Amino acid sequence: MLRRRHLLCCGGLAGVGLFSALGASQAGPLLNPCPPLPQGRPPGSAPVDPSTAAPLDGVPPDWLNSVWDGLDPSQLWDVHAHLLGTGDSGSGCWVDPRLTQWWHPVEHLRKRMILNGACVPEGSQEVDRAYVARLTQLADAFPTGARWLLFAFDEALDAAGARRPDWTTFHVPNAYAREVAARRPDRFGWVASIHPSRPDARARLEAALQGGALAVKWLPSAMNIDLRSPQLTPFYDRLAAARIPLIVHVGEEHAVPGAGQQGLGNPLHLRTPLRHGVRVIAAHCASLGDALDLDLPRPRQVPAFDLFARLMDEPAWRGLLLGDVSAVFQFNRRQEVWHTLLRRQDWHPRLLHGSDYPLPGVMPLVRLPRLVKAGLLDPADVPPLEALRRQHPLLFDLALKRKVRSGGHALLPAVFATSPHLM
């Protein structure tokens, strides 16, 4: 056992060393190079006039124009974008100290990769400001009307409602998400996060509603929330009355370990808020990992996505259950997920575009050759997508979702007309 721990420790430290070496290079293959955004006409404007457009190296203007075919930028609201910070601006944000400690190599590496994805300089003493500044730059390179829903993220609590910082990977207060969105309402809205076990959960929800929150976000496995608990009934009833959606991460979760209660991410648990009339957005369409099929006499593990698909096809939830397509084309998803989401065009009016920012800037997460091998991506689209990813990860995320195909089936424009679901 001692030898195994030693090897794990050394392997983790070697990984951190490798990442440091890559970080020292100008543009390592694992790193977001974070170039300055071009000046002039915003890249990605629709339509682009090649004579006036700010150039994006290696991205043909006509190819970029095609990304916008059939889309209305004023309806393009990214329903899944994260705020992060360390609290260095007085924001109230914080991250688990283990993410800054070299003797926790996996956590340390996770933080460094995520901040690199957001183009926050290593060692920055202004993480809060740098994170928002870069996201704002990326957003302003989109056509007028496109917006991003910025997530607050509440702490994990135990069954008695006590705070558990040791279960909390990071925390973003509602007040901070509201403040950032208020600075640029043309580009940002905000999503509250309120643990329902808080003694003042209802009061916090009322404050969020009064403050213009467009939704509420939960990550049950990390926050320790059992969606089936009868104690959540008053919270569900208020959400249903307010007609604002509950965005719930279902399926497995690895980026934010938190409380580590993977079983709480079972998609079938969504039936409880749905029965109370809550509109639910299943984050990532439960596209990662397995969950217990609780509908079987003897429950067994099945792909969580299969359970999401079952719920999508149950008539009772057709007016209530939605899914967001953030992160679904990352390398750790099964090919069956990709093909099903593209081919089930009857679902598309209930699927919503989301980026899971800053993850589009974490370079290894999307592997274009694998999408080509799976028959989803034309090899001719790989060079402009690769070039776009290195210059504008958010526009890359949109372009990728517009270019993937399965047997000629693409994500319909309805997937990108998200604003009506949030108004």
C-alpha positions as CSV (number, residue, x, y, z in Angstrom):
1,M,0.0,0.0,0.0
2,L,2.8,2.4,0.8
3,R,4.5,1.7,-2.5
4,R,1.1,2.3,-4.3
5,R,0.6,5.6,-2.6
6,H,4.2,6.6,-3.4
7,L,3.7,5.9,-7.1
8,L,0.4,7.8,-7.1
9,C,2.1,10.8,-5.5
10,C,5.0,10.7,-7.8
11,G,2.7,10.3,-10.9
12,G,0.6,13.2,-9.8
13,L,3.7,15.4,-9.3
14,A,5.0,14.4,-12.6
15,G,1.8,15.4,-14.2
16,V,2.0,18.8,-12.6
17,G,5.6,19.1,-13.7
18,L,4.6,18.3,-17.3
19,F,1.8,20.9,-17.2
20,S,4.3,23.4,-15.9
21,A,6.7,22.6,-18.8
22,L,3.9,23.0,-21.3
23,G,2.9,26.3,-19.6
24,A,6.4,27.6,-20.2
25,S,6.1,27.1,-23.9
26,Q,4.4,29.7,-26.1
27,A,1.5,27.4,-27.2
28,G,1.7,23.8,-25.9
29,P,-0.8,21.3,-27.3
30,L,-2.6,21.0,-24.0
31,L,-2.9,24.7,-23.3
32,N,-5.2,27.5,-24.5
33,P,-2.8,30.0,-26.1
34,C,-5.1,32.9,-25.1
35,P,-4.2,35.3,-28.0
36,P,-5.6,38.8,-27.9
37,L,-8.9,39.0,-29.7
38,P,-8.7,40.8,-33.1
39,Q,-9.6,44.4,-33.3
40,G,-12.1,45.8,-35.8
41,R,-15.4,44.2,-36.7
42,P,-16.2,41.4,-34.2
43,P,-15.3,37.9,-35.4
44,G,-18.4,35.8,-35.8
45,S,-20.7,38.7,-36.7
46,A,-23.5,37.6,-39.0
47,P,-23.2,38.1,-41.8
48,V,-19.4,38.8,-42.1
49,D,-18.2,41.2,-44.8
50,P,-14.8,39.8,-45.7
51,S,-13.6,43.3,-46.6
52,T,-14.2,44.6,-43.1
53,A,-14.1,41.6,-40.8
54,A,-11.4,41.2,-38.2
55,P,-9.4,38.3,-39.5
56,L,-9.2,35.0,-37.7
57,D,-6.2,33.1,-39.0
58,G,-7.1,29.9,-40.7
59,V,-10.9,30.5,-40.5
60,P,-12.4,31.3,-43.9
61,P,-15.1,34.0,-43.7
62,D,-17.6,32.0,-45.8
63,W,-17.1,29.0,-43.5
64,L,-17.7,31.2,-40.5
65,N,-20.8,32.7,-42.0
66,S,-22.2,29.3,-42.4
67,V,-22.2,28.8,-38.7
68,W,-25.0,31.4,-38.4
69,D,-27.2,30.0,-41.1
70,G,-30.8,30.0,-39.8
71,L,-29.9,31.4,-36.4
72,D,-31.2,34.5,-34.7
73,P,-28.5,35.9,-32.5
74,S,-31.0,37.7,-30.3
75,Q,-32.4,34.3,-29.3
76,L,-28.9,32.7,-28.7
77,W,-28.7,32.6,-24.9
78,D,-26.0,30.3,-23.6
79,V,-27.8,28.6,-20.7
80,H,-24.7,27.0,-19.1
81,A,-21.8,29.3,-18.3
82,H,-19.8,29.3,-15.1
83,L,-18.5,32.2,-13.0
84,L,-15.4,31.4,-11.0
85,G,-13.2,33.5,-8.7
86,T,-11.0,33.4,-5.7
87,G,-12.6,36.4,-3.9
88,D,-9.5,38.6,-4.5
89,S,-11.9,41.4,-5.5
90,G,-14.2,41.0,-2.5
91,S,-16.6,39.0,-4.5
92,G,-17.2,36.4,-1.8
93,C,-16.0,33.6,-4.2
94,W,-13.7,31.0,-2.9
95,V,-12.1,27.7,-4.0
96,D,-11.2,24.6,-2.0
97,P,-7.7,25.2,-0.6
98,R,-6.7,21.8,-2.0
99,L,-6.8,23.2,-5.5
100,T,-3.9,25.5,-4.7
101,Q,-1.7,23.0,-2.8
102,W,1.0,21.1,-4.8
103,W,0.7,18.2,-2.4
104,H,-2.8,17.6,-3.9
105,P,-1.6,17.3,-7.5
106,V,-4.9,16.2,-9.1
107,E,-6.8,19.1,-7.6
108,H,-4.0,21.5,-8.3
109,L,-3.8,20.5,-11.9
110,R,-7.6,20.8,-12.2
111,K,-7.5,24.4,-11.1
112,R,-4.6,25.3,-13.4
113,M,-6.3,23.8,-16.5
114,I,-9.6,25.5,-15.8
115,L,-8.0,28.9,-15.2
116,N,-6.0,28.4,-18.4
117,G,-9.2,27.6,-20.2
118,A,-10.5,31.0,-19.0
119,C,-7.2,32.7,-19.9
120,V,-6.5,33.8,-16.3
121,P,-2.7,34.2,-16.1
122,E,-0.9,31.8,-13.9
123,G,-0.2,33.4,-10.5
124,S,-2.6,36.3,-11.1
125,Q,-3.5,38.3,-8.0
126,E,-6.7,39.5,-9.8
127,V,-8.4,36.2,-10.7
128,D,-12.0,37.6,-10.3
129,R,-11.3,40.5,-12.6
130,A,-9.3,38.6,-15.2
131,Y,-11.9,35.9,-15.5
132,V,-14.8,38.3,-16.1
133,A,-12.7,40.5,-18.4
134,R,-11.9,37.6,-20.8
135,L,-15.4,36.2,-20.8
136,T,-16.7,39.7,-21.6
137,Q,-14.2,40.0,-24.5
138,L,-15.4,36.7,-25.9
139,A,-19.0,37.6,-25.6
140,D,-18.5,41.0,-27.2
141,A,-17.2,39.2,-30.3
142,F,-20.6,37.7,-30.9
143,P,-23.4,39.5,-32.7
144,T,-25.7,41.9,-30.8
145,G,-28.3,40.1,-28.8
146,A,-26.3,36.9,-27.9
147,R,-26.2,36.5,-24.1
148,W,-24.7,34.1,-21.4
149,L,-26.4,32.9,-18.3
150,L,-23.8,33.1,-15.5
151,F,-24.1,30.6,-12.7
152,A,-23.8,31.2,-9.0
153,F,-22.8,28.1,-7.2
154,D,-23.8,27.3,-3.6
155,E,-21.9,25.4,-1.0
156,A,-22.5,21.8,0.0
157,L,-24.5,21.2,3.1
158,D,-25.1,18.1,5.2
159,A,-28.4,16.5,6.1
160,A,-28.8,18.9,9.1
161,G,-28.3,22.0,6.9
162,A,-24.8,22.7,8.2
163,R,-22.2,24.1,5.8
164,R,-19.6,21.6,4.6
165,P,-16.6,23.5,3.2
166,D,-14.7,20.3,3.0
167,W,-17.3,19.0,0.5
168,T,-17.3,22.3,-1.5
169,T,-15.0,22.5,-4.6
170,F,-15.8,26.2,-5.2
171,H,-18.4,28.8,-4.2
172,V,-19.9,31.7,-6.2
173,P,-22.4,33.8,-4.3
174,N,-25.7,34.8,-5.8
175,A,-24.9,38.5,-5.1
176,Y,-21.7,38.3,-7.2
177,A,-23.4,36.6,-10.2
178,R,-26.2,39.2,-10.0
179,E,-23.6,42.0,-9.9
180,V,-21.5,40.8,-12.8
181,A,-24.7,40.3,-14.9
182,A,-25.9,43.8,-14.0
183,R,-22.8,45.4,-15.3
184,R,-23.5,44.1,-18.8
185,P,-27.2,43.2,-19.1
186,D,-26.8,43.2,-22.9
187,R,-24.5,40.2,-22.7
188,F,-25.3,38.5,-19.4
189,G,-28.1,37.2,-17.3
190,W,-27.6,35.3,-14.0
191,V,-28.7,32.0,-12.5
192,A,-29.1,31.6,-8.7
193,S,-27.8,28.6,-6.8
194,I,-29.5,28.0,-3.4
195,H,-29.1,24.8,-1.4
196,P,-32.6,23.8,-0.5
197,S,-31.5,22.5,3.0
198,R,-30.5,26.0,4.1
199,P,-32.8,27.2,6.9
200,D,-33.4,30.4,4.9
201,A,-33.6,28.7,1.5
202,R,-37.1,30.2,0.7
203,A,-36.0,33.7,1.7
204,R,-33.0,33.3,-0.6
205,L,-35.2,32.1,-3.4
206,E,-37.5,35.1,-3.0
207,A,-34.5,37.4,-3.1
208,A,-33.2,35.7,-6.2
209,L,-36.6,36.1,-7.9
210,Q,-36.7,39.7,-7.0
211,G,-33.2,40.2,-8.2
212,G,-34.0,38.9,-11.7
213,A,-32.5,35.4,-11.6
214,L,-33.5,33.5,-14.8
215,A,-33.1,30.0,-13.3
216,V,-31.8,28.1,-10.3
217,K,-28.8,25.7,-10.6
218,W,-28.2,22.5,-8.6
219,L,-25.4,20.0,-8.8
220,P,-26.8,17.3,-6.5
221,S,-23.8,15.0,-6.3
222,A,-21.5,17.8,-5.4
223,M,-23.9,19.8,-3.2
224,N,-25.5,16.8,-1.5
225,I,-29.1,17.4,-2.6
226,D,-31.5,14.5,-2.8
227,L,-34.1,15.6,-5.3
228,R,-36.6,13.1,-3.9
229,S,-36.7,14.6,-0.4
230,P,-40.2,15.7,0.8
231,Q,-38.5,18.6,2.4
232,L,-38.0,20.2,-1.0
233,T,-41.7,20.4,-1.8
234,P,-42.1,24.1,-0.8
235,F,-39.1,25.0,-2.9
236,Y,-40.5,23.1,-5.9
237,D,-43.9,24.7,-5.5
238,R,-42.4,28.2,-5.5
239,L,-40.3,27.5,-8.6
240,A,-43.3,26.1,-10.4
241,A,-45.4,29.2,-9.5
242,A,-42.6,31.5,-10.6
243,R,-42.2,29.6,-13.9
244,I,-38.4,29.7,-13.8
245,P,-36.5,26.6,-14.6
246,L,-34.4,24.4,-12.4
247,I,-31.1,23.5,-14.1
248,V,-29.9,20.2,-12.6
249,H,-26.7,18.3,-13.4
250,V,-27.6,14.7,-13.9
251,G,-25.3,11.8,-14.7
252,E,-21.9,11.5,-13.3
253,E,-19.8,14.5,-12.3
254,H,-16.0,14.6,-12.3
255,A,-15.0,18.3,-12.7
256,V,-16.6,19.3,-9.4
257,P,-16.2,16.4,-7.0
258,G,-17.7,18.2,-4.0
259,A,-19.6,15.9,-1.7
260,G,-19.0,13.0,-4.1
261,Q,-22.5,11.6,-3.9
262,Q,-22.8,10.3,-7.5
263,G,-26.0,8.4,-6.8
264,L,-27.8,11.7,-6.3
265,G,-27.3,12.6,-10.0
266,N,-29.6,9.8,-11.1
267,P,-31.8,11.3,-13.9
268,L,-34.9,9.4,-12.7
269,H,-34.8,11.6,-9.6
270,L,-36.0,14.4,-11.8
271,R,-39.5,13.0,-11.8
272,T,-40.0,14.5,-8.3
273,P,-39.6,18.2,-9.3
274,L,-41.4,17.4,-12.6
275,R,-44.4,16.1,-10.7
276,H,-44.5,19.4,-8.9
277,G,-44.8,21.2,-12.2
278,V,-41.2,22.5,-12.2
279,R,-39.6,23.1,-15.6
280,V,-36.3,21.2,-15.4
281,I,-33.3,21.6,-17.6
282,A,-31.2,18.4,-17.4
283,A,-27.6,19.7,-17.7
284,H,-25.5,17.9,-20.3
285,C,-28.5,15.6,-21.1
286,A,-27.1,13.2,-18.4
287,S,-24.6,12.3,-21.1
288,L,-21.8,11.0,-18.8
289,G,-21.6,7.8,-16.7
290,D,-24.0,5.3,-15.3
291,A,-26.9,5.4,-12.9
292,L,-29.2,2.9,-11.3
293,D,-32.3,2.0,-13.3
294,L,-34.8,2.4,-10.4
295,D,-37.7,1.3,-12.6
296,L,-36.5,-2.3,-12.7
297,P,-37.6,-4.8,-10.1
298,R,-33.9,-5.4,-9.4
299,P,-32.2,-2.0,-10.2
300,R,-28.9,-2.2,-12.1
301,Q,-26.4,0.3,-13.5
302,V,-27.2,1.5,-17.0
303,P,-26.0,4.5,-19.0
304,A,-27.4,7.7,-17.4
305,F,-28.2,9.0,-20.8
306,D,-30.6,6.1,-21.4
307,L,-32.6,7.2,-18.4
308,F,-32.7,10.8,-19.6
309,A,-34.0,9.5,-23.0
310,R,-36.7,7.5,-21.2
311,L,-37.8,10.7,-19.4
312,M,-37.8,12.7,-22.6
313,D,-40.1,10.2,-24.2
314,E,-42.6,10.1,-21.3
315,P,-45.6,12.1,-22.4
316,A,-46.2,13.6,-18.9
317,W,-43.0,15.7,-19.1
318,R,-43.1,17.0,-22.7
319,G,-44.0,20.5,-21.5
320,L,-41.6,20.5,-18.6
321,L,-38.4,18.5,-19.3
322,L,-35.6,20.1,-21.3
323,G,-31.9,19.3,-21.7
324,D,-28.9,21.4,-22.4
325,V,-26.2,20.3,-24.8
326,S,-23.2,21.7,-23.0
327,A,-20.2,19.5,-23.0
328,V,-21.9,16.6,-24.8
329,F,-19.3,16.4,-27.6
330,Q,-16.4,16.1,-25.2
331,F,-14.2,13.0,-25.7
332,N,-15.5,11.3,-22.6
333,R,-19.0,10.8,-24.0
334,R,-20.1,7.7,-25.8
335,Q,-20.7,7.7,-29.5
336,E,-24.3,6.6,-29.0
337,V,-25.0,9.8,-27.1
338,W,-23.7,11.9,-30.0
339,H,-25.7,10.0,-32.7
340,T,-28.9,10.0,-30.6
341,L,-28.8,13.7,-29.9
342,L,-28.3,14.5,-33.5
343,R,-30.8,12.1,-34.9
344,R,-33.6,12.7,-32.4
345,Q,-34.8,15.8,-34.0
346,D,-38.2,15.5,-32.3
347,W,-36.2,16.4,-29.1
348,H,-34.5,19.5,-30.6
349,P,-37.2,22.0,-29.6
350,R,-36.5,20.9,-26.0
351,L,-32.7,20.9,-26.3
352,L,-30.9,24.1,-25.4
353,H,-27.5,25.4,-26.4
354,G,-24.9,25.8,-23.6
355,S,-21.1,26.0,-23.6
356,D,-20.2,25.0,-20.0
357,Y,-17.7,27.9,-20.2
358,P,-14.7,27.9,-19.5
359,L,-14.5,24.2,-20.6
360,P,-14.4,25.0,-24.3
361,G,-11.0,26.6,-23.6
362,V,-9.6,23.5,-21.9
363,M,-8.0,22.2,-25.0
364,P,-7.9,18.4,-24.5
365,L,-11.6,18.0,-23.7
366,V,-12.8,18.0,-27.4
367,R,-10.9,15.7,-29.7
368,L,-11.9,16.5,-33.3
369,P,-10.2,13.3,-34.9
370,R,-12.4,11.2,-32.7
371,L,-15.5,13.0,-34.0
372,V,-14.3,12.4,-37.5
373,K,-13.7,8.7,-36.8
374,A,-17.2,8.5,-35.4
375,G,-18.6,9.8,-38.7
376,L,-19.9,13.0,-37.1
377,L,-17.4,15.6,-38.6
378,D,-16.2,16.3,-42.1
379,P,-12.4,16.2,-42.1
380,A,-12.5,19.4,-44.1
381,D,-14.0,21.2,-41.1
382,V,-11.2,20.2,-38.8
383,P,-8.6,22.8,-39.8
384,P,-10.9,25.8,-39.4
385,L,-12.3,24.4,-36.1
386,E,-8.8,23.9,-34.8
387,A,-7.8,27.4,-35.8
388,L,-11.0,28.8,-34.3
389,R,-10.5,26.9,-31.0
390,R,-7.1,28.5,-30.5
391,Q,-8.5,32.0,-31.1
392,H,-12.1,32.0,-29.7
393,P,-13.2,29.0,-27.7
394,L,-16.8,30.1,-27.3
395,L,-17.3,30.6,-31.0
396,F,-15.5,27.3,-31.5
397,D,-18.1,25.6,-29.3
398,L,-20.9,27.0,-31.3
399,A,-19.3,26.2,-34.6
400,L,-18.7,22.6,-33.6
401,K,-22.3,22.1,-32.6
402,R,-23.3,23.5,-36.0
403,K,-21.0,21.3,-38.0
404,V,-21.5,17.8,-36.5
405,R,-23.8,15.5,-38.4
406,S,-25.1,11.9,-38.0
407,G,-26.4,10.4,-41.2
408,G,-27.1,13.9,-42.4
409,H,-28.9,14.9,-39.3
410,A,-27.7,18.1,-37.6
411,L,-28.8,20.0,-34.5
412,L,-31.7,22.1,-35.7
413,P,-31.8,25.9,-35.3
414,A,-34.4,25.4,-32.5
415,V,-31.5,24.2,-30.2
416,F,-30.0,27.6,-30.5
417,A,-33.2,29.6,-30.0
418,T,-33.0,29.4,-26.2
419,S,-34.2,32.8,-25.0
420,P,-37.9,31.9,-25.2
421,H,-37.3,29.2,-22.6
422,L,-36.0,31.7,-20.2
423,M,-38.4,34.6,-20.6
